[in-house]
Amino acid sequence: MQQFTIDNDNELYLKWINDEIGWGVFTRNEIKQGQPIEFCYYYPITTKLPEYDIFVFGINNQKCMLFGYGCIYNHSFKANGEWKLLNTDKHIIGLFASKDIKPNEEITHNYGKDYWKHKSRKGMTII
């Protein structure tokens, strides 16, 4: 069995951005392109949870909830993080740096075109 571990060298932290965007995930350290940012456990969801719908991910055509900071990372079309499915049996997904990330920079990922087709949040800014 392959093990997935990550130490906290990235020193991730949450910071309130504003009332429109909410929380963001930031790093205290530089993260080089290709390095792991975080490994998350994901839980397949089989029931409808409309109040949590904005936090749900689609993984292999299955709705899932990510743990850790997984469901807090904000969207950007110029994202600096990219998800990779690592172990479907153990429900592990990893966020990796898609470009160099500077200390105290927000970590973002691209929610994808389909997200914006099915979601509507009044006043949401898409960056």
TAKABEL-V726286 format. One record per helix or strand. SS is the DSSP state (@ for helix, = for strand). FROM is the first residue (numbers start at 1). TO is the last residue. If there is no record, write none. Layout:
BEGIN
<<SS/FROM/TO> <SS/FROM/TO>>
END
This chain:
BEGIN
<<=/12/18> <=/22/27> <=/31/31> <=/36/44> <@/50/55> <=/56/59> <=/62/66> <=/74/75> <=/81/87> <=/92/97> <=/101/101> <=/106/109> <@/113/118>>
END
